[in-house]
Amino acid sequence: MRFHYSKHLHEELDRRKISRKLLEQVLQGPEQKVPEVDNVTCYQSQVEIEGKPCLLRVMVNETVDPPVVVTVYRTSKISKYWRVP
């Protein structure tokens, strides 16, 4: 699937030191998709960054074509956001 990257996303990738390769990996095959607010879906996967386990969360507006990737961040609070079916 093709995505449009927002200006904010580019800024956050640099500021948060998240590689574009890792971002694209999550976008192409997220382990989970979690509904958020205002037409935003969180694509998330558990990954390892700098040798530490974390959750990479990518916020995507899927209501437009192509979907817009709004922002991305990583967190060590995996259990807070991980959805268990």
MITI-971940 format. One record per atom (N, C-alpha, C, CB): x, y, z; atom name; residue in three letters; residue number from 1. Coordinates in steps of 0.2 Angstrom, whole numbers, plus 5000, padded with zeros to 4 digits. Glycine has a CB too. Layout:
<sites>
<site u="X" v="Y" w="Z" at="CA" aa="ALA" i="NUM"/>
...
</sites>
This chain:
<sites>
<site u="5004" v="4994" w="5000" at="N" aa="MET" i="1"/>
<site u="5000" v="5000" w="5000" at="CA" aa="MET" i="1"/>
<site u="5004" v="5006" w="5000" at="C" aa="MET" i="1"/>
<site u="4995" v="5000" w="5006" at="CB" aa="MET" i="1"/>
<site u="5002" v="5011" w="4997" at="N" aa="ARG" i="2"/>
<site u="5006" v="5018" w="4996" at="CA" aa="ARG" i="2"/>
<site u="5003" v="5022" w="5002" at="C" aa="ARG" i="2"/>
<site u="5005" v="5021" w="4989" at="CB" aa="ARG" i="2"/>
<site u="5008" v="5026" w="5004" at="N" aa="PHE" i="3"/>
<site u="5006" v="5031" w="5010" at="CA" aa="PHE" i="3"/>
<site u="5009" v="5038" w="5008" at="C" aa="PHE" i="3"/>
<site u="5009" v="5029" w="5017" at="CB" aa="PHE" i="3"/>
<site u="5005" v="5043" w="5010" at="N" aa="HIS" i="4"/>
<site u="5008" v="5050" w="5010" at="CA" aa="HIS" i="4"/>
<site u="5011" v="5052" w="5017" at="C" aa="HIS" i="4"/>
<site u="5002" v="5055" w="5008" at="CB" aa="HIS" i="4"/>
<site u="5017" v="5054" w="5017" at="N" aa="TYR" i="5"/>
<site u="5020" v="5056" w="5023" at="CA" aa="TYR" i="5"/>
<site u="5019" v="5063" w="5025" at="C" aa="TYR" i="5"/>
<site u="5028" v="5054" w="5023" at="CB" aa="TYR" i="5"/>
<site u="5017" v="5065" w="5030" at="N" aa="SER" i="6"/>
<site u="5016" v="5072" w="5032" at="CA" aa="SER" i="6"/>
<site u="5022" v="5075" w="5034" at="C" aa="SER" i="6"/>
<site u="5011" v="5073" w="5038" at="CB" aa="SER" i="6"/>
<site u="5023" v="5082" w="5034" at="N" aa="LYS" i="7"/>
<site u="5029" v="5086" w="5035" at="CA" aa="LYS" i="7"/>
<site u="5030" v="5084" w="5043" at="C" aa="LYS" i="7"/>
<site u="5027" v="5093" w="5034" at="CB" aa="LYS" i="7"/>
<site u="5025" v="5084" w="5047" at="N" aa="HIS" i="8"/>
<site u="5027" v="5083" w="5054" at="CA" aa="HIS" i="8"/>
<site u="5030" v="5076" w="5055" at="C" aa="HIS" i="8"/>
<site u="5020" v="5083" w="5058" at="CB" aa="HIS" i="8"/>
<site u="5028" v="5071" w="5051" at="N" aa="LEU" i="9"/>
<site u="5031" v="5064" w="5051" at="CA" aa="LEU" i="9"/>
<site u="5039" v="5065" w="5050" at="C" aa="LEU" i="9"/>
<site u="5028" v="5059" w="5047" at="CB" aa="LEU" i="9"/>
<site u="5041" v="5068" w="5045" at="N" aa="HIS" i="10"/>
<site u="5048" v="5069" w="5043" at="CA" aa="HIS" i="10"/>
<site u="5052" v="5072" w="5049" at="C" aa="HIS" i="10"/>
<site u="5049" v="5073" w="5037" at="CB" aa="HIS" i="10"/>
<site u="5049" v="5077" w="5052" at="N" aa="GLU" i="11"/>
<site u="5052" v="5080" w="5058" at="CA" aa="GLU" i="11"/>
<site u="5053" v="5075" w="5064" at="C" aa="GLU" i="11"/>
<site u="5048" v="5086" w="5060" at="CB" aa="GLU" i="11"/>
<site u="5047" v="5072" w="5065" at="N" aa="GLU" i="12"/>
<site u="5048" v="5067" w="5071" at="CA" aa="GLU" i="12"/>
<site u="5052" v="5061" w="5069" at="C" aa="GLU" i="12"/>
<site u="5041" v="5064" w="5072" at="CB" aa="GLU" i="12"/>
<site u="5053" v="5059" w="5063" at="N" aa="LEU" i="13"/>
<site u="5058" v="5053" w="5062" at="CA" aa="LEU" i="13"/>
<site u="5065" v="5056" w="5064" at="C" aa="LEU" i="13"/>
<site u="5057" v="5051" w="5054" at="CB" aa="LEU" i="13"/>
<site u="5067" v="5062" w="5062" at="N" aa="ASP" i="14"/>
<site u="5073" v="5064" w="5063" at="CA" aa="ASP" i="14"/>
<site u="5074" v="5066" w="5071" at="C" aa="ASP" i="14"/>
<site u="5074" v="5071" w="5059" at="CB" aa="ASP" i="14"/>
<site u="5069" v="5069" w="5074" at="N" aa="ARG" i="15"/>
<site u="5070" v="5071" w="5081" at="CA" aa="ARG" i="15"/>
<site u="5070" v="5065" w="5085" at="C" aa="ARG" i="15"/>
<site u="5064" v="5075" w="5083" at="CB" aa="ARG" i="15"/>
<site u="5066" v="5060" w="5084" at="N" aa="ARG" i="16"/>
<site u="5066" v="5054" w="5088" at="CA" aa="ARG" i="16"/>
<site u="5070" v="5048" w="5086" at="C" aa="ARG" i="16"/>
<site u="5059" v="5051" w="5088" at="CB" aa="ARG" i="16"/>
<site u="5074" v="5049" w="5081" at="N" aa="LYS" i="17"/>
<site u="5079" v="5045" w="5078" at="CA" aa="LYS" i="17"/>
<site u="5076" v="5038" w="5077" at="C" aa="LYS" i="17"/>
<site u="5085" v="5044" w="5083" at="CB" aa="LYS" i="17"/>
<site u="5071" v="5038" w="5073" at="N" aa="ILE" i="18"/>
<site u="5068" v="5032" w="5070" at="CA" aa="ILE" i="18"/>
<site u="5069" v="5031" w="5063" at="C" aa="ILE" i="18"/>
<site u="5060" v="5032" w="5072" at="CB" aa="ILE" i="18"/>
<site u="5072" v="5026" w="5061" at="N" aa="SER" i="19"/>
<site u="5074" v="5025" w="5054" at="CA" aa="SER" i="19"/>
<site u="5068" v="5024" w="5049" at="C" aa="SER" i="19"/>
<site u="5078" v="5019" w="5053" at="CB" aa="SER" i="19"/>
<site u="5068" v="5026" w="5043" at="N" aa="ARG" i="20"/>
<site u="5063" v="5026" w="5038" at="CA" aa="ARG" i="20"/>
<site u="5062" v="5019" w="5037" at="C" aa="ARG" i="20"/>
<site u="5065" v="5030" w="5032" at="CB" aa="ARG" i="20"/>
<site u="5067" v="5015" w="5037" at="N" aa="LYS" i="21"/>
<site u="5066" v="5007" w="5035" at="CA" aa="LYS" i="21"/>
<site u="5062" v="5004" w="5040" at="C" aa="LYS" i="21"/>
<site u="5073" v="5004" w="5035" at="CB" aa="LYS" i="21"/>
<site u="5063" v="5006" w="5047" at="N" aa="LEU" i="22"/>
<site u="5058" v="5003" w="5052" at="CA" aa="LEU" i="22"/>
<site u="5051" v="5005" w="5052" at="C" aa="LEU" i="22"/>
<site u="5061" v="5005" w="5059" at="CB" aa="LEU" i="22"/>
<site u="5050" v="5012" w="5050" at="N" aa="LEU" i="23"/>
<site u="5044" v="5014" w="5049" at="CA" aa="LEU" i="23"/>
<site u="5040" v="5011" w="5043" at="C" aa="LEU" i="23"/>
<site u="5044" v="5022" w="5047" at="CB" aa="LEU" i="23"/>
<site u="5043" v="5010" w="5038" at="N" aa="GLU" i="24"/>
<site u="5040" v="5006" w="5032" at="CA" aa="GLU" i="24"/>
<site u="5039" v="4999" w="5034" at="C" aa="GLU" i="24"/>
<site u="5045" v="5007" w="5026" at="CB" aa="GLU" i="24"/>
<site u="5043" v="4996" w="5038" at="N" aa="GLN" i="25"/>
<site u="5042" v="4989" w="5040" at="CA" aa="GLN" i="25"/>
<site u="5035" v="4988" w="5044" at="C" aa="GLN" i="25"/>
<site u="5048" v="4986" w="5044" at="CB" aa="GLN" i="25"/>
<site u="5034" v="4993" w="5048" at="N" aa="VAL" i="26"/>
<site u="5028" v="4993" w="5052" at="CA" aa="VAL" i="26"/>
<site u="5022" v="4995" w="5048" at="C" aa="VAL" i="26"/>
<site u="5028" v="4998" w="5058" at="CB" aa="VAL" i="26"/>
<site u="5023" v="4999" w="5043" at="N" aa="LEU" i="27"/>
<site u="5017" v="5001" w="5039" at="CA" aa="LEU" i="27"/>
<site u="5015" v="4995" w="5034" at="C" aa="LEU" i="27"/>
<site u="5019" v="5007" w="5035" at="CB" aa="LEU" i="27"/>
<site u="5020" v="4992" w="5032" at="N" aa="GLN" i="28"/>
<site u="5018" v="4986" w="5027" at="CA" aa="GLN" i="28"/>
<site u="5016" v="4980" w="5031" at="C" aa="GLN" i="28"/>
<site u="5024" v="4985" w="5023" at="CB" aa="GLN" i="28"/>
<site u="5018" v="4979" w="5037" at="N" aa="GLY" i="29"/>
<site u="5015" v="4973" w="5041" at="CA" aa="GLY" i="29"/>
<site u="5015" v="4974" w="5048" at="C" aa="GLY" i="29"/>
<site u="5020" v="4968" w="5039" at="CB" aa="GLY" i="29"/>
<site u="5010" v="4979" w="5050" at="N" aa="PRO" i="30"/>
<site u="5009" v="4980" w="5057" at="CA" aa="PRO" i="30"/>
<site u="5007" v="4974" w="5061" at="C" aa="PRO" i="30"/>
<site u="5004" v="4986" w="5058" at="CB" aa="PRO" i="30"/>
<site u="5009" v="4973" w="5067" at="N" aa="GLU" i="31"/>
<site u="5007" v="4967" w="5071" at="CA" aa="GLU" i="31"/>
<site u="5000" v="4968" w="5073" at="C" aa="GLU" i="31"/>
<site u="5012" v="4966" w="5077" at="CB" aa="GLU" i="31"/>
<site u="4998" v="4975" w="5074" at="N" aa="GLN" i="32"/>
<site u="4991" v="4977" w="5076" at="CA" aa="GLN" i="32"/>
<site u="4989" v="4983" w="5073" at="C" aa="GLN" i="32"/>
<site u="4991" v="4977" w="5084" at="CB" aa="GLN" i="32"/>
<site u="4983" v="4984" w="5072" at="N" aa="LYS" i="33"/>
<site u="4980" v="4990" w="5070" at="CA" aa="LYS" i="33"/>
<site u="4975" v="4992" w="5076" at="C" aa="LYS" i="33"/>
<site u="4977" v="4990" w="5063" at="CB" aa="LYS" i="33"/>
<site u="4976" v="4998" w="5079" at="N" aa="VAL" i="34"/>
<site u="4971" v="5000" w="5084" at="CA" aa="VAL" i="34"/>
<site u="4968" v="5006" w="5083" at="C" aa="VAL" i="34"/>
<site u="4976" v="5000" w="5091" at="CB" aa="VAL" i="34"/>
<site u="4961" v="5007" w="5083" at="N" aa="PRO" i="35"/>
<site u="4958" v="5013" w="5082" at="CA" aa="PRO" i="35"/>
<site u="4960" v="5018" w="5087" at="C" aa="PRO" i="35"/>
<site u="4950" v="5012" w="5082" at="CB" aa="PRO" i="35"/>
<site u="4961" v="5024" w="5085" at="N" aa="GLU" i="36"/>
<site u="4962" v="5030" w="5089" at="CA" aa="GLU" i="36"/>
<site u="4957" v="5035" w="5088" at="C" aa="GLU" i="36"/>
<site u="4969" v="5033" w="5088" at="CB" aa="GLU" i="36"/>
<site u="4958" v="5041" w="5089" at="N" aa="VAL" i="37"/>
<site u="4953" v="5046" w="5089" at="CA" aa="VAL" i="37"/>
<site u="4953" v="5050" w="5082" at="C" aa="VAL" i="37"/>
<site u="4955" v="5052" w="5094" at="CB" aa="VAL" i="37"/>
<site u="4948" v="5053" w="5080" at="N" aa="ASP" i="38"/>
<site u="4947" v="5057" w="5074" at="CA" aa="ASP" i="38"/>
<site u="4950" v="5054" w="5068" at="C" aa="ASP" i="38"/>
<site u="4951" v="5063" w="5075" at="CB" aa="ASP" i="38"/>
<site u="4947" v="5048" w="5066" at="N" aa="ASN" i="39"/>
<site u="4949" v="5044" w="5060" at="CA" aa="ASN" i="39"/>
<site u="4956" v="5042" w="5059" at="C" aa="ASN" i="39"/>
<site u="4947" v="5049" w="5054" at="CB" aa="ASN" i="39"/>
<site u="4959" v="5041" w="5065" at="N" aa="VAL" i="40"/>
<site u="4966" v="5039" w="5065" at="CA" aa="VAL" i="40"/>
<site u="4967" v="5032" w="5068" at="C" aa="VAL" i="40"/>
<site u="4971" v="5044" w="5069" at="CB" aa="VAL" i="40"/>
<site u="4971" v="5028" w="5064" at="N" aa="THR" i="41"/>
<site u="4972" v="5021" w="5066" at="CA" aa="THR" i="41"/>
<site u="4979" v="5021" w="5068" at="C" aa="THR" i="41"/>
<site u="4970" v="5016" w="5061" at="CB" aa="THR" i="41"/>
<site u="4981" v="5017" w="5073" at="N" aa="CYS" i="42"/>
<site u="4988" v="5016" w="5075" at="CA" aa="CYS" i="42"/>
<site u="4990" v="5009" w="5073" at="C" aa="CYS" i="42"/>
<site u="4989" v="5017" w="5083" at="CB" aa="CYS" i="42"/>
<site u="4995" v="5010" w="5068" at="N" aa="TYR" i="43"/>
<site u="4999" v="5004" w="5066" at="CA" aa="TYR" i="43"/>
<site u="5004" v="5003" w="5071" at="C" aa="TYR" i="43"/>
<site u="5001" v="5004" w="5059" at="CB" aa="TYR" i="43"/>
<site u="5005" v="4997" w="5074" at="N" aa="GLN" i="44"/>
<site u="5010" v="4996" w="5079" at="CA" aa="GLN" i="44"/>
<site u="5013" v="4989" w="5079" at="C" aa="GLN" i="44"/>
<site u="5007" v="4997" w="5086" at="CB" aa="GLN" i="44"/>
<site u="5019" v="4989" w="5081" at="N" aa="SER" i="45"/>
<site u="5023" v="4982" w="5081" at="CA" aa="SER" i="45"/>
<site u="5028" v="4983" w="5086" at="C" aa="SER" i="45"/>
<site u="5026" v="4981" w="5074" at="CB" aa="SER" i="45"/>
<site u="5030" v="4977" w="5089" at="N" aa="GLN" i="46"/>
<site u="5035" v="4977" w="5094" at="CA" aa="GLN" i="46"/>
<site u="5042" v="4976" w="5090" at="C" aa="GLN" i="46"/>
<site u="5034" v="4971" w="5099" at="CB" aa="GLN" i="46"/>
<site u="5046" v="4980" w="5092" at="N" aa="VAL" i="47"/>
<site u="5053" v="4980" w="5088" at="CA" aa="VAL" i="47"/>
<site u="5058" v="4981" w="5093" at="C" aa="VAL" i="47"/>
<site u="5053" v="4986" w="5083" at="CB" aa="VAL" i="47"/>
<site u="5065" v="4981" w="5091" at="N" aa="GLU" i="48"/>
<site u="5070" v="4982" w="5095" at="CA" aa="GLU" i="48"/>
<site u="5074" v="4988" w="5092" at="C" aa="GLU" i="48"/>
<site u="5075" v="4976" w="5095" at="CB" aa="GLU" i="48"/>
<site u="5075" v="4993" w="5096" at="N" aa="ILE" i="49"/>
<site u="5079" v="4999" w="5094" at="CA" aa="ILE" i="49"/>
<site u="5085" v="5000" w="5099" at="C" aa="ILE" i="49"/>
<site u="5074" v="5005" w="5094" at="CB" aa="ILE" i="49"/>
<site u="5091" v="5000" w="5096" at="N" aa="GLU" i="50"/>
<site u="5097" v="5001" w="5101" at="CA" aa="GLU" i="50"/>
<site u="5097" v="4996" w="5106" at="C" aa="GLU" i="50"/>
<site u="5097" v="5008" w="5104" at="CB" aa="GLU" i="50"/>
<site u="5095" v="4990" w="5104" at="N" aa="GLY" i="51"/>
<site u="5096" v="4984" w="5108" at="CA" aa="GLY" i="51"/>
<site u="5090" v="4983" w="5114" at="C" aa="GLY" i="51"/>
<site u="5102" v="4984" w="5112" at="CB" aa="GLY" i="51"/>
<site u="5085" v="4987" w="5113" at="N" aa="LYS" i="52"/>
<site u="5080" v="4987" w="5118" at="CA" aa="LYS" i="52"/>
<site u="5073" v="4986" w="5115" at="C" aa="LYS" i="52"/>
<site u="5080" v="4994" w="5122" at="CB" aa="LYS" i="52"/>
<site u="5069" v="4982" w="5118" at="N" aa="PRO" i="53"/>
<site u="5062" v="4981" w="5116" at="CA" aa="PRO" i="53"/>
<site u="5058" v="4987" w="5117" at="C" aa="PRO" i="53"/>
<site u="5059" v="4975" w="5119" at="CB" aa="PRO" i="53"/>
<site u="5054" v="4988" w="5112" at="N" aa="CYS" i="54"/>
<site u="5050" v="4994" w="5112" at="CA" aa="CYS" i="54"/>
<site u="5044" v="4993" w="5107" at="C" aa="CYS" i="54"/>
<site u="5053" v="5001" w="5111" at="CB" aa="CYS" i="54"/>
<site u="5039" v="4997" w="5108" at="N" aa="LEU" i="55"/>
<site u="5033" v="4997" w="5103" at="CA" aa="LEU" i="55"/>
<site u="5034" v="5003" w="5099" at="C" aa="LEU" i="55"/>
<site u="5027" v="4997" w="5107" at="CB" aa="LEU" i="55"/>
<site u="5034" v="5002" w="5092" at="N" aa="LEU" i="56"/>
<site u="5034" v="5007" w="5087" at="CA" aa="LEU" i="56"/>
<site u="5026" v="5009" w="5085" at="C" aa="LEU" i="56"/>
<site u="5038" v="5006" w="5081" at="CB" aa="LEU" i="56"/>
<site u="5024" v="5015" w="5087" at="N" aa="ARG" i="57"/>
<site u="5017" v="5017" w="5085" at="CA" aa="ARG" i="57"/>
<site u="5017" v="5022" w="5080" at="C" aa="ARG" i="57"/>
<site u="5014" v="5019" w="5092" at="CB" aa="ARG" i="57"/>
<site u="5013" v="5020" w="5074" at="N" aa="VAL" i="58"/>
<site u="5013" v="5024" w="5068" at="CA" aa="VAL" i="58"/>
<site u="5005" v="5026" w="5068" at="C" aa="VAL" i="58"/>
<site u="5016" v="5021" w="5062" at="CB" aa="VAL" i="58"/>
<site u="5004" v="5033" w="5068" at="N" aa="MET" i="59"/>
<site u="4997" v="5035" w="5067" at="CA" aa="MET" i="59"/>
<site u="4996" v="5037" w="5060" at="C" aa="MET" i="59"/>
<site u="4996" v="5042" w="5072" at="CB" aa="MET" i="59"/>
<site u="4990" v="5034" w="5057" at="N" aa="VAL" i="60"/>
<site u="4989" v="5034" w="5050" at="CA" aa="VAL" i="60"/>
<site u="4981" v="5036" w="5050" at="C" aa="VAL" i="60"/>
<site u="4990" v="5028" w="5047" at="CB" aa="VAL" i="60"/>
<site u="4980" v="5041" w="5045" at="N" aa="ASN" i="61"/>
<site u="4973" v="5043" w="5044" at="CA" aa="ASN" i="61"/>
<site u="4971" v="5039" w="5037" at="C" aa="ASN" i="61"/>
<site u="4972" v="5051" w="5042" at="CB" aa="ASN" i="61"/>
<site u="4967" v="5034" w="5038" at="N" aa="GLU" i="62"/>
<site u="4965" v="5030" w="5033" at="CA" aa="GLU" i="62"/>
<site u="4959" v="5032" w="5029" at="C" aa="GLU" i="62"/>
<site u="4964" v="5023" w="5036" at="CB" aa="GLU" i="62"/>
<site u="4956" v="5038" w="5031" at="N" aa="THR" i="63"/>
<site u="4950" v="5040" w="5028" at="CA" aa="THR" i="63"/>
<site u="4951" v="5044" w="5021" at="C" aa="THR" i="63"/>
<site u="4946" v="5044" w="5032" at="CB" aa="THR" i="63"/>
<site u="4958" v="5045" w="5020" at="N" aa="VAL" i="64"/>
<site u="4959" v="5048" w="5013" at="CA" aa="VAL" i="64"/>
<site u="4963" v="5043" w="5009" at="C" aa="VAL" i="64"/>
<site u="4963" v="5055" w="5015" at="CB" aa="VAL" i="64"/>
<site u="4964" v="5045" w="5003" at="N" aa="ASP" i="65"/>
<site u="4967" v="5041" w="4998" at="CA" aa="ASP" i="65"/>
<site u="4973" v="5045" w="4994" at="C" aa="ASP" i="65"/>
<site u="4963" v="5038" w="4993" at="CB" aa="ASP" i="65"/>
<site u="4979" v="5043" w="4995" at="N" aa="PRO" i="66"/>
<site u="4982" v="5038" w="4999" at="CA" aa="PRO" i="66"/>
<site u="4982" v="5040" w="5007" at="C" aa="PRO" i="66"/>
<site u="4989" v="5036" w="4997" at="CB" aa="PRO" i="66"/>
<site u="4982" v="5035" w="5011" at="N" aa="PRO" i="67"/>
<site u="4982" v="5036" w="5018" at="CA" aa="PRO" i="67"/>
<site u="4988" v="5040" w="5020" at="C" aa="PRO" i="67"/>
<site u="4982" v="5029" w="5022" at="CB" aa="PRO" i="67"/>
<site u="4987" v="5045" w="5025" at="N" aa="VAL" i="68"/>
<site u="4992" v="5050" w="5027" at="CA" aa="VAL" i="68"/>
<site u="4995" v="5047" w="5034" at="C" aa="VAL" i="68"/>
<site u="4989" v="5057" w="5028" at="CB" aa="VAL" i="68"/>
<site u="5001" v="5046" w="5034" at="N" aa="VAL" i="69"/>
<site u="5005" v="5045" w="5040" at="CA" aa="VAL" i="69"/>
<site u="5006" v="5051" w="5044" at="C" aa="VAL" i="69"/>
<site u="5012" v="5041" w="5038" at="CB" aa="VAL" i="69"/>
<site u="5003" v="5052" w="5049" at="N" aa="VAL" i="70"/>
<site u="5003" v="5058" w="5053" at="CA" aa="VAL" i="70"/>
<site u="5009" v="5059" w="5058" at="C" aa="VAL" i="70"/>
<site u="4997" v="5059" w="5057" at="CB" aa="VAL" i="70"/>
<site u="5011" v="5054" w="5062" at="N" aa="THR" i="71"/>
<site u="5016" v="5054" w="5066" at="CA" aa="THR" i="71"/>
<site u="5019" v="5047" w="5068" at="C" aa="THR" i="71"/>
<site u="5015" v="5058" w="5072" at="CB" aa="THR" i="71"/>
<site u="5024" v="5047" w="5071" at="N" aa="VAL" i="72"/>
<site u="5027" v="5040" w="5073" at="CA" aa="VAL" i="72"/>
<site u="5031" v="5042" w="5080" at="C" aa="VAL" i="72"/>
<site u="5032" v="5037" w="5068" at="CB" aa="VAL" i="72"/>
<site u="5030" v="5037" w="5084" at="N" aa="TYR" i="73"/>
<site u="5035" v="5037" w="5091" at="CA" aa="TYR" i="73"/>
<site u="5036" v="5030" w="5093" at="C" aa="TYR" i="73"/>
<site u="5031" v="5041" w="5096" at="CB" aa="TYR" i="73"/>
<site u="5041" v="5029" w="5098" at="N" aa="ARG" i="74"/>
<site u="5042" v="5023" w="5101" at="CA" aa="ARG" i="74"/>
<site u="5041" v="5024" w="5108" at="C" aa="ARG" i="74"/>
<site u="5049" v="5021" w="5099" at="CB" aa="ARG" i="74"/>
<site u="5039" v="5018" w="5111" at="N" aa="THR" i="75"/>
<site u="5038" v="5018" w="5119" at="CA" aa="THR" i="75"/>
<site u="5040" v="5012" w="5122" at="C" aa="THR" i="75"/>
<site u="5031" v="5020" w="5120" at="CB" aa="THR" i="75"/>
<site u="5043" v="5012" w="5128" at="N" aa="SER" i="76"/>
<site u="5045" v="5006" w="5131" at="CA" aa="SER" i="76"/>
<site u="5039" v="5003" w="5135" at="C" aa="SER" i="76"/>
<site u="5050" v="5007" w="5136" at="CB" aa="SER" i="76"/>
<site u="5033" v="5007" w="5135" at="N" aa="LYS" i="77"/>
<site u="5027" v="5005" w="5139" at="CA" aa="LYS" i="77"/>
<site u="5023" v="5000" w="5135" at="C" aa="LYS" i="77"/>
<site u="5023" v="5011" w="5141" at="CB" aa="LYS" i="77"/>
<site u="5026" v="4995" w="5133" at="N" aa="ILE" i="78"/>
<site u="5022" v="4990" w="5128" at="CA" aa="ILE" i="78"/>
<site u="5015" v="4988" w="5131" at="C" aa="ILE" i="78"/>
<site u="5027" v="4984" w="5127" at="CB" aa="ILE" i="78"/>
<site u="5015" v="4986" w="5137" at="N" aa="SER" i="79"/>
<site u="5009" v="4983" w="5140" at="CA" aa="SER" i="79"/>
<site u="5003" v="4988" w="5140" at="C" aa="SER" i="79"/>
<site u="5010" v="4980" w="5147" at="CB" aa="SER" i="79"/>
<site u="5005" v="4995" w="5140" at="N" aa="LYS" i="80"/>
<site u="5000" v="5000" w="5141" at="CA" aa="LYS" i="80"/>
<site u="4996" v="5000" w="5134" at="C" aa="LYS" i="80"/>
<site u="5003" v="5007" w="5142" at="CB" aa="LYS" i="80"/>
<site u="4999" v="4999" w="5128" at="N" aa="TYR" i="81"/>
<site u="4996" v="5000" w="5122" at="CA" aa="TYR" i="81"/>
<site u="4995" v="4993" w="5118" at="C" aa="TYR" i="81"/>
<site u="5001" v="5004" w="5118" at="CB" aa="TYR" i="81"/>
<site u="4998" v="4988" w="5120" at="N" aa="TRP" i="82"/>
<site u="4997" v="4982" w="5117" at="CA" aa="TRP" i="82"/>
<site u="4990" v="4979" w="5118" at="C" aa="TRP" i="82"/>
<site u="5003" v="4976" w="5119" at="CB" aa="TRP" i="82"/>
<site u="4986" v="4977" w="5113" at="N" aa="ARG" i="83"/>
<site u="4980" v="4974" w="5114" at="CA" aa="ARG" i="83"/>
<site u="4980" v="4967" w="5114" at="C" aa="ARG" i="83"/>
<site u="4975" v="4977" w="5108" at="CB" aa="ARG" i="83"/>
<site u="4977" v="4964" w="5119" at="N" aa="VAL" i="84"/>
<site u="4977" v="4956" w="5119" at="CA" aa="VAL" i="84"/>
<site u="4970" v="4954" w="5117" at="C" aa="VAL" i="84"/>
<site u="4979" v="4953" w="5126" at="CB" aa="VAL" i="84"/>
<site u="4969" v="4950" w="5112" at="N" aa="PRO" i="85"/>
<site u="4963" v="4948" w="5110" at="CA" aa="PRO" i="85"/>
<site u="4959" v="4944" w="5115" at="C" aa="PRO" i="85"/>
<site u="4963" v="4944" w="5103" at="CB" aa="PRO" i="85"/>
</sites>
